[in-house]
């Protein structure tokens, strides 16, 4: 293609002399007219991958972006570089929109940002057909996948692009897409033989740390005192929490402002601009803040509440340290946050969305409760292999948390998978290995297999933990979105052959995570058993695809943990246990209670 070289455009308009990894390859394919799916970590320079081709190819580049704030920030940055760009959205009056359309027609505008809703309007499609379009760039492309973390139905309508503009290249970009989401993006956009380029998800300069949330406000204040006069973001779950925490930080003499969707647009824009200009150091925000914010010197990101999924967590932590200098990411975690999010998810009307959200929430919890290297768990989740014993830059590695050799456990699990000959999920494998003969197992005759009960010396919950930990650390893989199953991968064979070490986190029995506000009134043993019973309940609920509280309410589990019924007759006297539930679920809870009691005896604890 005729025109300036990408390197010349990079230097002239953006002031850079070299491309970051993957950028040149992506740009070259787009310039050649090929469709591209680019997965690049936050801070990896996604925008240049479509901005440079738009400045080289003939016509105007159309960028589909999900947020008005993101459009504004991108256009402002381009304007500062002298690049003619604009956006069309609901904040503009008819005069502004006509002026922009005239600039498109006369060729003076090179890049236009629009929302997916505007793009698919018939009148706008007709307008674009009357001009020359150089490319379509779909930012935050994971929004098109119902297996992603931010599914937006309007993104599905973007398939009209390929149907209408058959010869215009499409580049889909995202920072967070698992392999199944990547496949969904390609299919839904009807990309033609796309070049799929996945960059590394490893942000070496970021320190990942998780603390149990015990006195969250004081923990936050202490953390910020160690980051005096540095820029950072504190993410909260609710708008009320944002307001309260911002006031708390101001009282403690921190330069902090709140940011959430209910604030007037002018206030949000002013807050964002003040943060970019370093007039305010700390933004306390909901997830509404941060997309497209190009501030390179954010030195810390704090998650005051549990994120809903690992995609959100990775994307938000990725806003720290974009200049490559060290930055710290702190997450304050408690089971109370998990239960709060779980309850809200269970109110969703759409069954598929509810199911995906619950699964992703559990994966988020698995990351928090894993004893393994945080970086290894994150990279494995996004499909990137990690064969190092540790990263040296997360709390697990720095604190020298206890790990164990998981090769023997892996061998038991793989032997079970081989004998089953078909794919099953985590819960079912744990049932077989622990010797839990429920209706599904006996109906399939799997209680007669050699592997049935091969790991009965350990409770079922431990096998669930070990299977999930081996998946998190990349020794096994989870496939599928609707009903995920466990499978072997190339690292499984290497691990079993002794070619690579199998180090997984050691489970932490003695410290129950803080959860309900009144949890201090219970003994550590009661809290531990309560969490184990919650896992049993969750497993049952997952299998039946029902909300967990429909199995037994929290009060029932609390009473079980306190009274420890040893048989079905004892369980019948516990609050909330009716005859039908007793027959349906009772044996599983009795088994868990007795196994935990046996565990305490074996470890020399008095019941």
C-alpha positions as CSV (number, residue, x, y, z in Angstrom):
1,X,0.0,0.0,0.0
2,X,1.3,3.5,-0.9
3,X,1.7,6.1,1.8
4,X,4.1,6.9,4.6
5,X,5.8,4.1,6.5
6,X,4.3,3.1,9.9
7,X,7.6,4.1,11.6
8,X,7.5,7.6,10.1
9,X,3.9,8.1,11.3
10,X,4.8,6.8,14.7
11,X,7.6,9.3,15.1
12,X,6.0,12.3,13.4
13,X,2.5,12.2,15.0
14,X,3.2,10.4,18.3
15,X,6.8,11.1,19.1
16,X,7.9,7.5,19.5
17,X,10.9,5.9,17.8
18,X,10.1,2.2,18.3
19,X,7.0,0.0,18.4
20,X,6.1,-2.0,21.4
21,X,5.9,-5.8,21.0
22,X,3.2,-6.8,18.6
23,X,2.2,-3.4,17.4
24,X,4.1,-3.4,14.1
25,X,2.8,-6.9,13.2
26,X,-0.8,-5.8,13.9
27,X,-0.4,-2.6,11.9
28,X,1.1,-4.3,8.9
29,X,-1.8,-6.8,8.7
30,X,-4.4,-4.0,8.8
31,X,-2.5,-2.0,6.2
32,X,-2.7,-5.1,4.0
33,X,-6.5,-5.2,4.4
34,X,-6.6,-8.2,6.6
35,X,-8.9,-8.7,9.6
36,X,-7.1,-8.8,13.0
37,X,-8.0,-9.8,16.5
38,X,-5.5,-8.2,18.9
39,X,-5.3,-9.0,22.6
40,X,-2.9,-6.6,24.2
41,X,-2.5,-5.9,27.9
42,X,-3.7,-2.6,29.4
43,X,-1.0,-0.1,28.8
44,X,0.4,-2.1,25.8
45,X,-0.5,0.5,23.2
46,X,-3.7,-0.9,21.6
47,X,-4.8,2.5,20.3
48,X,-1.8,3.0,18.0
49,X,-2.7,-0.3,16.3
50,X,-5.7,1.3,14.6
51,X,-4.7,5.0,14.7
52,X,-1.6,4.6,12.6
53,X,-3.3,2.5,9.8
54,X,-6.1,5.1,9.8
55,X,-3.6,7.8,9.1
56,X,-2.0,5.8,6.3
57,X,-5.0,4.2,4.5
58,X,-7.3,6.3,2.3
59,X,-10.5,7.4,4.0
60,X,-11.7,7.7,7.5
61,X,-11.1,5.2,10.3
62,X,-14.2,4.3,12.3
63,X,-13.6,3.4,15.9
64,X,-16.4,1.7,17.9
65,X,-16.0,2.6,21.6
66,X,-18.4,1.8,24.5
67,X,-18.0,4.9,26.7
68,X,-18.4,8.6,26.1
69,X,-15.6,9.4,28.6
70,X,-13.2,7.0,26.7
71,X,-14.1,8.7,23.4
72,X,-13.4,12.1,24.8
73,X,-10.1,11.2,26.3
74,X,-8.9,9.6,23.0
75,X,-9.9,12.5,20.9
76,X,-8.3,15.0,23.2
77,X,-5.0,13.1,23.1
78,X,-5.2,12.9,19.2
79,X,-6.0,16.7,19.1
80,X,-2.9,17.4,21.2
81,X,-0.8,15.6,18.6
82,X,-2.4,17.6,15.8
83,X,-4.4,14.6,14.4
84,X,-7.9,15.5,13.0
85,X,-10.3,13.3,15.0
86,X,-13.8,13.6,16.5
87,X,-16.5,11.7,18.1
88,X,-20.3,11.5,17.6
89,X,-22.4,10.9,20.7
90,X,-25.6,12.0,22.5
91,X,-23.8,15.0,24.2
92,X,-23.7,16.9,21.0
93,X,-26.4,19.1,19.4
94,X,-27.4,18.8,15.8
95,X,-25.2,21.7,14.7
96,X,-22.1,19.9,16.1
97,X,-23.1,16.6,14.4
98,X,-23.6,18.2,11.0
99,X,-20.3,20.0,11.2
100,X,-18.5,16.6,11.9
101,X,-20.4,14.9,9.1
102,X,-19.3,17.7,6.7
103,X,-15.6,17.2,7.8
104,X,-16.0,13.5,7.0
105,X,-17.4,14.2,3.6
106,X,-14.7,16.7,2.6
107,X,-12.0,14.3,3.9
108,X,-10.5,16.6,6.5
109,X,-11.3,14.1,9.4
110,X,-9.2,11.0,9.7
111,X,-10.6,9.2,12.8
112,X,-14.1,9.1,14.1
113,X,-15.2,7.5,17.4
114,X,-18.8,6.3,17.7
115,X,-20.8,4.1,20.1
116,X,-22.1,0.6,18.9
117,X,-25.7,1.9,19.2
118,X,-25.0,4.8,16.7
119,X,-22.9,2.6,14.4
120,X,-25.8,0.2,13.7
121,X,-28.4,2.9,13.0
122,X,-29.6,2.4,9.4
123,X,-29.2,6.2,8.7
124,X,-25.6,6.2,9.9
125,X,-24.8,3.0,8.0
126,X,-26.2,4.6,4.8
127,X,-24.1,7.7,5.5
128,X,-20.9,5.7,5.9
129,X,-21.6,3.9,2.6
130,X,-21.5,7.3,0.9
131,X,-17.9,8.0,2.0
132,X,-14.6,6.0,2.0
133,X,-14.0,4.1,5.2
134,X,-10.3,3.0,5.7
135,X,-11.0,0.5,8.6
136,X,-13.3,-0.4,11.4
137,X,-11.7,-0.7,14.9
138,X,-13.8,-2.3,17.6
139,X,-12.4,-1.5,21.0
140,X,-13.2,-3.5,24.1
141,X,-14.2,-6.3,21.8
142,X,-14.8,-8.7,24.7
143,X,-18.2,-7.0,25.1
144,X,-19.4,-8.9,22.1
145,X,-19.1,-12.3,23.9
146,X,-21.7,-13.6,26.2
147,X,-18.9,-15.6,27.9
148,X,-17.0,-12.4,28.6
149,X,-17.2,-10.2,31.7
150,X,-18.9,-7.2,30.1
151,X,-21.4,-8.6,27.6
152,X,-23.3,-5.9,25.9
153,X,-26.1,-7.1,23.6
154,X,-25.7,-4.1,21.3
155,X,-22.2,-5.3,20.4
156,X,-23.8,-8.4,18.8
157,X,-25.3,-6.1,16.1
158,X,-21.9,-5.2,14.9
159,X,-22.0,-8.2,12.6
160,X,-23.6,-5.7,10.1
161,X,-20.1,-4.3,9.5
162,X,-18.8,-7.3,7.6
163,X,-22.1,-7.8,5.8
164,X,-22.2,-4.2,4.5
165,X,-18.5,-3.3,4.1
166,X,-17.1,-6.5,2.6
167,X,-13.7,-5.0,1.6
168,X,-12.9,-2.9,4.7
169,X,-10.6,-4.5,7.3
170,X,-11.8,-4.9,10.8
171,X,-9.5,-4.9,13.8
172,X,-11.0,-6.1,17.1
173,X,-9.1,-5.1,20.2
174,X,-9.3,-6.1,23.9
175,X,-7.0,-6.3,26.9
176,X,-8.9,-9.2,28.5
177,X,-10.0,-12.2,26.5
178,X,-9.8,-15.9,27.4
179,X,-9.5,-18.4,24.5
180,X,-13.3,-19.0,24.5
181,X,-14.0,-15.3,24.4
182,X,-11.5,-14.9,21.5
183,X,-13.4,-17.5,19.5
184,X,-16.7,-15.8,20.2
185,X,-15.4,-12.5,19.0
186,X,-14.2,-14.0,15.7
187,X,-17.5,-15.8,15.1
188,X,-19.8,-12.9,16.1
189,X,-18.0,-10.3,14.0
190,X,-17.7,-12.8,11.0
191,X,-14.0,-11.9,10.8
192,X,-12.4,-13.3,7.6
193,X,-9.4,-15.5,8.3
194,X,-8.2,-13.1,10.9
195,X,-4.7,-12.8,12.2
196,X,-4.9,-13.4,15.9
197,X,-2.2,-11.7,17.9
198,X,-2.1,-12.3,21.6
199,X,0.5,-10.3,23.5
200,X,1.9,-11.2,26.9
201,X,-0.3,-10.6,29.9
202,X,2.6,-10.3,32.2
203,X,3.1,-6.9,33.8
204,X,6.4,-7.5,35.5
205,X,6.5,-4.1,37.2
206,X,3.2,-4.7,39.1
207,X,3.3,-6.0,42.6
208,X,0.2,-8.0,43.4
209,X,-0.9,-8.3,47.0
210,X,-4.0,-9.5,48.8
211,X,-4.9,-8.9,52.4
212,X,-7.9,-10.2,54.4
213,X,-10.2,-7.3,55.0
214,X,-10.5,-7.0,58.8
215,X,-10.6,-3.2,59.3
216,X,-10.8,-2.0,55.8
217,X,-10.7,1.7,56.4
218,X,-7.7,1.6,58.6
219,X,-5.9,-0.9,56.2
220,X,-6.6,1.6,53.4
221,X,-5.3,4.6,55.3
222,X,-2.1,2.7,56.3
223,X,-1.5,1.7,52.8
224,X,-1.9,5.2,51.4
225,X,0.4,6.5,54.1
226,X,3.1,4.4,52.5
227,X,2.3,6.0,49.1
228,X,2.3,9.7,50.1
229,X,2.1,12.2,47.2
230,X,1.7,9.4,44.6
231,X,-1.2,9.0,42.1
232,X,-3.5,6.1,42.6
233,X,-7.0,4.7,42.2
234,X,-9.2,3.1,44.9
235,X,-12.0,0.9,43.4
236,X,-15.2,0.3,45.4
237,X,-18.3,-1.9,44.8
238,X,-21.0,0.8,45.4
239,X,-21.5,4.5,44.9
240,X,-22.2,5.0,48.6
241,X,-18.9,3.3,49.5
242,X,-17.1,5.6,47.0
243,X,-18.6,8.7,48.7
244,X,-17.9,7.5,52.2
245,X,-14.3,6.5,51.5
246,X,-13.5,9.7,49.7
247,X,-14.7,11.7,52.7
248,X,-12.6,9.5,55.0
249,X,-9.5,10.1,53.0
250,X,-10.1,13.8,52.9
251,X,-10.4,13.8,56.7
252,X,-7.1,12.1,56.8
253,X,-5.5,14.8,54.7
254,X,-5.3,12.9,51.5
255,X,-5.9,14.6,48.1
256,X,-8.9,12.5,47.1
257,X,-12.1,12.9,45.0
258,X,-15.0,10.5,44.4
259,X,-16.1,9.3,40.9
260,X,-19.2,7.4,40.1
261,X,-22.1,7.3,37.5
262,X,-24.6,9.4,39.6
263,X,-22.3,12.5,39.7
264,X,-23.1,15.2,37.1
265,X,-21.2,14.8,33.8
266,X,-19.5,18.1,34.3
267,X,-18.2,17.0,37.7
268,X,-17.0,13.7,36.4
269,X,-15.1,15.3,33.5
270,X,-13.6,17.9,35.8
271,X,-12.5,15.2,38.3
272,X,-11.0,13.1,35.5
273,X,-9.1,16.2,34.1
274,X,-7.8,17.2,37.6
275,X,-6.5,13.6,38.1
276,X,-4.7,13.7,34.7
277,X,-3.2,17.1,35.6
278,X,-2.1,15.9,39.1
279,X,-4.3,18.4,40.8
280,X,-5.8,15.6,42.8
281,X,-3.7,12.5,43.7
282,X,-6.3,9.8,44.5
283,X,-9.6,8.9,42.8
284,X,-12.0,6.8,44.7
285,X,-14.3,5.2,42.1
286,X,-16.6,2.5,40.9
287,X,-15.6,0.6,37.8
288,X,-17.1,3.4,35.8
289,X,-13.7,5.1,36.1
290,X,-10.5,4.3,34.2
291,X,-11.3,3.0,30.7
292,X,-9.1,4.8,28.3
293,X,-7.5,7.0,30.9
294,X,-4.0,7.5,29.6
295,X,-2.2,8.4,32.9
296,X,1.2,6.7,32.9
297,X,2.3,7.4,36.5
298,X,-0.4,5.7,38.5
299,X,1.6,4.2,41.3
300,X,-1.0,2.1,43.0
301,X,-4.5,0.6,42.5
302,X,-6.5,-0.6,45.5
303,X,-9.5,-2.8,45.3
304,X,-11.4,-2.0,48.5
305,X,-14.0,-4.6,47.6
306,X,-13.8,-7.9,45.7
307,X,-14.0,-7.5,41.9
308,X,-16.7,-9.5,40.1
309,X,-14.2,-11.4,38.0
310,X,-10.6,-11.7,37.0
311,X,-11.0,-9.8,33.8
312,X,-12.2,-6.7,35.7
313,X,-9.4,-7.2,38.2
314,X,-6.7,-7.5,35.6
315,X,-8.0,-4.6,33.5
316,X,-8.2,-2.3,36.6
317,X,-4.8,-3.3,38.0
318,X,-3.4,-2.7,34.6
319,X,-4.0,1.1,35.0
320,X,-1.1,1.1,37.4
321,X,2.5,1.5,36.2
322,X,1.8,2.1,32.5
323,X,5.2,4.0,32.4
324,X,7.0,0.7,33.3
325,X,8.1,1.9,36.7
326,X,7.1,-0.2,39.8
327,X,3.5,0.0,41.0
328,X,1.5,-1.8,43.7
329,X,-1.9,-3.5,43.4
330,X,-3.7,-4.2,46.7
331,X,-6.9,-6.2,47.0
332,X,-8.8,-6.3,50.4
333,X,-10.7,-9.6,50.4
334,X,-13.4,-11.0,52.6
335,X,-16.1,-13.7,52.1
336,X,-18.7,-11.1,53.0
337,X,-17.9,-9.3,49.7
338,X,-18.2,-12.6,47.8
339,X,-21.6,-13.3,49.3
340,X,-22.8,-9.8,48.5
341,X,-21.9,-10.1,44.9
342,X,-23.2,-13.7,44.7
343,X,-26.6,-12.5,46.0
344,X,-26.8,-9.8,43.4
345,X,-25.9,-12.2,40.6
346,X,-28.6,-14.7,41.7
347,X,-31.2,-12.0,41.1
348,X,-30.3,-11.9,37.4
349,X,-33.2,-12.9,35.1
350,X,-31.0,-14.3,32.3
351,X,-30.0,-17.8,33.2
352,X,-26.9,-17.9,31.0
353,X,-25.6,-14.5,32.2
354,X,-26.2,-15.6,35.8
355,X,-24.4,-18.9,35.3
356,X,-21.4,-17.2,33.6
357,X,-21.2,-14.5,36.2
358,X,-21.3,-17.0,39.1
359,X,-18.5,-19.1,37.5
360,X,-16.3,-16.1,37.0
361,X,-17.0,-14.9,40.6
362,X,-15.8,-18.3,41.9
363,X,-12.7,-18.0,39.7
364,X,-12.0,-14.6,41.3
365,X,-12.4,-16.2,44.8
366,X,-10.1,-19.0,43.7
367,X,-7.4,-16.5,42.8
368,X,-7.8,-14.7,46.2
369,X,-7.6,-17.9,48.2
370,X,-4.9,-19.6,46.2
371,X,-1.6,-20.0,48.0
372,X,0.3,-20.1,44.7
373,X,2.1,-17.3,42.9
374,X,-0.4,-14.6,41.9
375,X,1.2,-13.9,38.6
376,X,1.2,-17.6,37.7
377,X,-2.6,-17.9,38.4
378,X,-3.4,-14.7,36.4
379,X,-1.3,-15.6,33.4
380,X,-2.7,-19.2,33.3
381,X,-6.2,-17.9,33.4
382,X,-5.6,-15.9,30.2
383,X,-4.0,-18.9,28.5
384,X,-0.4,-17.9,28.9
385,X,2.1,-20.5,30.1
386,X,4.2,-19.8,33.2
387,X,6.9,-22.4,34.0
388,X,8.8,-20.4,36.7
389,X,8.7,-21.5,40.3
390,X,7.6,-17.9,41.3
391,X,7.7,-14.3,40.2
392,X,9.3,-12.7,43.2
393,X,6.8,-9.8,42.9
394,X,3.6,-10.9,44.6
395,X,2.7,-11.5,48.2
396,X,2.8,-15.3,47.9
397,X,6.3,-15.2,46.6
398,X,7.6,-12.4,48.8
399,X,6.1,-13.9,52.0
400,X,7.3,-17.4,51.2
401,X,3.9,-18.9,51.6
402,X,3.9,-22.7,52.0
403,X,3.5,-24.7,48.9
404,X,3.4,-28.4,48.4
405,X,4.5,-30.9,45.7
406,X,1.3,-31.5,43.9
407,X,2.6,-34.2,41.5
408,X,1.0,-37.1,43.5
409,X,-2.3,-35.3,43.6
410,X,-2.1,-34.6,39.9
411,X,-1.4,-38.2,39.2
412,X,-4.5,-39.3,41.1
413,X,-6.7,-36.8,39.3
414,X,-5.3,-37.7,35.8
415,X,-5.7,-41.4,36.5
416,X,-9.4,-40.7,37.3
417,X,-9.8,-38.6,34.1
418,X,-8.2,-41.4,32.1
419,X,-10.5,-44.1,33.5
420,X,-13.6,-42.0,33.1
421,X,-12.7,-41.5,29.4
422,X,-15.1,-38.6,29.1
423,X,-14.9,-34.9,30.2
424,X,-16.3,-33.9,33.6
425,X,-16.1,-30.8,35.8
426,X,-14.3,-30.1,39.0
427,X,-17.1,-31.1,41.3
428,X,-17.7,-34.5,39.6
429,X,-14.0,-35.4,39.6
430,X,-13.8,-34.6,43.3
431,X,-16.9,-36.8,43.9
432,X,-15.3,-39.8,42.3
433,X,-11.8,-39.4,43.9
434,X,-13.2,-38.8,47.4
435,X,-15.7,-41.7,47.0
436,X,-18.8,-39.6,47.2
437,X,-21.6,-41.9,45.8
438,X,-24.3,-39.4,44.9
439,X,-27.2,-40.2,42.5
440,X,-25.2,-39.0,39.4
441,X,-22.2,-41.2,40.2
442,X,-24.3,-44.4,40.9
443,X,-26.6,-43.8,37.9
444,X,-23.5,-43.8,35.6
445,X,-22.0,-46.8,37.4
446,X,-18.9,-44.8,38.3
447,X,-18.9,-46.0,41.8
448,X,-17.6,-49.3,40.5
449,X,-14.5,-47.8,38.9
450,X,-11.0,-48.4,40.2
451,X,-10.5,-44.7,40.7
452,X,-13.7,-44.3,42.9
453,X,-12.5,-43.5,46.3
454,X,-8.8,-43.5,45.3
455,X,-8.3,-40.4,47.4
456,X,-10.8,-41.0,50.2
457,X,-8.2,-40.4,52.8
458,X,-8.8,-36.7,52.1
459,X,-12.2,-34.9,52.3
460,X,-14.0,-34.0,49.1
461,X,-13.4,-30.2,49.7
462,X,-9.7,-30.7,49.6
463,X,-9.9,-32.4,46.2
464,X,-12.0,-29.6,44.9
465,X,-9.3,-27.2,46.2
466,X,-6.4,-29.2,44.7
467,X,-8.1,-29.6,41.3
468,X,-8.8,-25.9,41.1
469,X,-5.3,-25.0,42.3
470,X,-3.7,-27.3,39.6
471,X,-5.9,-25.5,37.0
472,X,-5.0,-22.1,38.3
473,X,-1.3,-23.0,38.1
474,X,-1.6,-24.4,34.6
475,X,-1.1,-28.1,35.2
476,X,-4.6,-28.9,34.1
477,X,-7.0,-26.8,31.9
478,X,-10.7,-25.9,32.1
479,X,-12.6,-25.9,28.8
480,X,-16.0,-24.7,27.8
481,X,-18.1,-21.8,29.1
482,X,-21.6,-23.1,29.8
483,X,-20.5,-26.4,31.4
484,X,-16.7,-26.2,31.9
485,X,-14.8,-29.5,32.0
486,X,-11.3,-30.4,33.1
487,X,-8.8,-31.7,30.6
488,X,-5.1,-32.4,30.4
489,X,-2.8,-30.0,28.6
490,X,0.9,-30.1,27.3
491,X,2.1,-29.2,30.8
492,X,0.3,-32.1,32.4
493,X,2.5,-34.7,30.7
494,X,5.7,-32.7,31.6
495,X,4.6,-32.4,35.2
496,X,3.9,-36.1,35.6
497,X,7.2,-37.0,33.9
498,X,9.1,-34.9,36.4
499,X,10.3,-32.5,33.7
500,X,8.8,-29.4,35.5
501,X,8.1,-28.9,39.2
502,X,4.5,-29.1,40.4
503,X,4.2,-26.6,43.2
504,X,0.7,-25.6,44.4
505,X,-0.4,-23.6,47.4
506,X,-1.0,-25.4,50.6
507,X,-4.6,-25.0,51.9
508,X,-5.0,-22.9,54.9
509,X,-7.2,-24.7,57.4
510,X,-6.5,-22.7,60.5
511,X,-7.6,-19.2,59.5
512,X,-11.2,-18.8,58.4
513,X,-11.7,-15.8,56.2
514,X,-13.7,-13.0,57.8
515,X,-17.2,-12.9,56.5
516,X,-20.4,-12.0,58.3
517,X,-20.2,-8.9,60.6
518,X,-21.0,-11.0,63.7
519,X,-18.4,-13.7,62.9
520,X,-16.2,-12.9,65.9
521,X,-18.8,-14.5,68.1
522,X,-18.0,-17.9,66.6
523,X,-15.0,-20.0,67.4
524,X,-12.3,-20.5,64.7
525,X,-13.4,-24.1,64.3
526,X,-17.0,-23.1,63.8
527,X,-16.0,-20.6,61.2
528,X,-13.8,-23.1,59.4
529,X,-16.5,-25.7,59.3
530,X,-19.1,-23.1,58.2
531,X,-16.9,-22.3,55.2
532,X,-16.6,-26.0,54.4
533,X,-20.4,-26.4,54.5
534,X,-20.8,-23.4,52.3
535,X,-18.5,-25.1,49.7
536,X,-20.7,-28.2,49.9
537,X,-23.8,-26.1,49.4
538,X,-22.3,-24.2,46.5
539,X,-21.3,-27.5,44.8
540,X,-24.9,-28.8,45.1
541,X,-26.3,-25.5,43.8
542,X,-23.9,-25.5,40.9
543,X,-25.0,-29.0,39.9
544,X,-28.7,-28.1,40.1
545,X,-28.3,-24.6,38.7
546,X,-30.2,-23.0,41.5
547,X,-29.3,-20.2,44.0
548,X,-27.3,-21.5,47.0
549,X,-29.8,-20.3,49.6
550,X,-32.4,-22.6,48.1
551,X,-30.4,-25.6,49.3
552,X,-30.1,-24.3,52.9
553,X,-30.0,-20.7,54.3
554,X,-26.9,-19.4,56.1
555,X,-28.6,-19.8,59.5
556,X,-29.0,-23.5,58.9
557,X,-25.3,-23.9,58.0
558,X,-24.3,-21.9,61.1
559,X,-26.3,-24.2,63.3
560,X,-24.8,-27.2,61.6
561,X,-21.3,-25.8,62.3
562,X,-22.2,-25.2,65.9
563,X,-24.0,-28.4,66.8
564,X,-22.2,-30.8,64.4
565,X,-25.0,-33.3,63.8
566,X,-23.5,-36.8,63.2
567,X,-26.3,-38.5,61.5
568,X,-29.5,-37.8,59.5
569,X,-31.6,-38.1,62.6
570,X,-29.6,-35.4,64.4
571,X,-29.7,-33.2,61.3
572,X,-33.5,-33.4,61.2
573,X,-33.5,-31.2,64.4
574,X,-31.5,-28.4,62.8
575,X,-33.3,-25.2,61.8
576,X,-34.5,-25.1,58.2
577,X,-34.0,-28.9,57.5
578,X,-37.3,-30.3,56.2
579,X,-37.9,-33.9,55.2
580,X,-37.3,-33.4,51.5
581,X,-34.1,-31.4,51.9
582,X,-32.9,-33.9,54.5
583,X,-33.3,-36.8,52.0
584,X,-31.9,-34.7,49.1
585,X,-28.8,-33.1,50.6
586,X,-28.4,-34.5,54.2
587,X,-25.8,-37.2,53.6
588,X,-23.4,-34.8,51.9
589,X,-23.5,-32.3,54.8
590,X,-23.2,-35.1,57.4
591,X,-20.2,-36.5,55.5
592,X,-18.5,-33.1,55.5
593,X,-19.1,-32.5,59.2
594,X,-17.8,-35.9,60.2
595,X,-14.7,-35.6,58.0
596,X,-13.9,-32.2,59.5
597,X,-14.3,-33.6,63.0
598,X,-12.0,-36.5,62.0
599,X,-9.5,-34.0,60.7
600,X,-9.4,-32.1,64.0
601,X,-8.9,-35.4,66.0
602,X,-6.1,-36.4,63.6
603,X,-4.4,-33.1,64.2
604,X,-4.7,-33.2,68.0
605,X,-7.4,-30.7,68.5
606,X,-10.1,-31.1,71.2
607,X,-13.6,-31.0,69.9
